[in-house]
Amino acid sequence: MAKLDKDSLGNTFFIAIFLCLVCSIIVSGLAVALKPIQKLNKELDQKKNILRAAGLLASNATESADGKSIEQLFAEFTVRAVNLETGEYVDGVDLQAYDPIKAAGDAAQSISLSSDEDIATLRRRENVSLVYIKTNGAGVEKLVIPVRGYGLWGTLYGYLALDGDLSTISGLGFYSHKETPGLGGEVDNPKWKQRWQGVRLYDDLGDPSVRLVKQRSPSASTAASYEVDALSGATFTTRGVENLVNFWSGELGFGPYIQKLKINGVAQG
């Protein structure tokens, strides 16, 4: 019987292929097993970001001041699909599976934006997006809309929350961006985010009018109510944030929906 040469080239290749196969099976198995957990974590993170933008959950907190869990807080919101062109609700959309960002990359589910329209540098905008509404006996209490736009190094993704009058910002937060730490990355600074609370989103004509400025107008002036401090040393990020807020609250964003919601007074559909 021929003796097995453990150091032969063929044996080395066999062992390498065998180990690769075993590792592939283990990695694939773990990926499948962990996928449901990853999905739940992603959904939980999304809920946290929406609640934080709405001012209902403190930064790094896992429950509200009165002891409500993230799931309990988010259960107070209604999620709806909205046609951005008409401002009407869209039925028949799988709200858990639908991804507006992916839809924006599909020519059949989006529109191309001209250079004049595309102030947020999106290239394409989805036809249908999602809104998150919290109501009370008097009508809308909070409205949260997804926003995104290009900064210095990439696209910032976040949520903009409005108070019940649908004209006053209650919060803005980003869950993903590539901005420079210490400069554009200051969009994550709680102190800066707090300055968005109470800022007026629309002027008297109903046009988005938020401005990020290096020097604020006198506090008693009308202009001051639309202003937020610019990010020091981050001109492109500052401009990007201003543009994305005004785009998504405007005619090509959620503007038609917000105006209809103001008239209706409640989230109906």
Phi, psi and omega in degrees: 000132181291138179281134180290124178268101183296337183263007181290157181297319180296319179293322178298316178296319180300314181295319180297315180294319179298315180295319178297319180296315179298314180297320180297318180296317180296314181296317180297319178297318179294321180298316179294317182293325184271349183303314178299323179293318179298320179296317179296319179295322178295317179295320179295320179295321178297316180297319178301314183294323178293315181294322179292319177298324181281356179077020182259354180217123181291156178302132179069003179275153178248000174205163181284172180298332180265014173090007179283139179283169178300317180296320179293319180294316183289333179296342178281352179261147171254132179258130180225150173269139185230135172282115187290336180284317184263338184079011181264154175289150179242122178269163176083010179264132176286100189293333179279328183266335186291133179238106181300326181292319176294322179298326180295336179273357180255118183300333180283343183242017185207173176237152176275139181257136176286167181297326179287325181282327191273063182289340180265002179056061180257332186074308178228151177233132180298151178282328183235133176228185183243149174230155182234117189239133174244125183243163172223191183298335182269350182133218182287130176258320177216144172229127179241130179237144176285139179227155174200158179179163186277135176257238178267310187253349182178189182277136173265133180242130181196198181225139175247128181248140179241149175285179184299337178282352178061021177230348183248130180283132175255346177176156176218131179214147180246135179257350178205132175194170181238024185286157186293125177304136179086345178238261177297335179295351178291358173298342179269354183291120181305325181294320180290319180297327180294334182290348177281340183295125178090357179288138179280131183271321184244144175276187184294340179269357180087013180266142176299130189223021180293138178227135173259118190234152177283326180233119183288150173288163177308138187302331181276354184278158177294322182301325184297333183288346179255003190255145173229145179298133175291158177278122184298127177073013183228066185299314183291321178294316179302313180295322180296318179295315178301315182293319183290324178296314181289329178293307187288343176264000183263193186298327180271353178253235182267007181308308180301321179293315182297320180294321177292324179293324177298318182290317181289325178085338178222162178276100181240163176158000000 
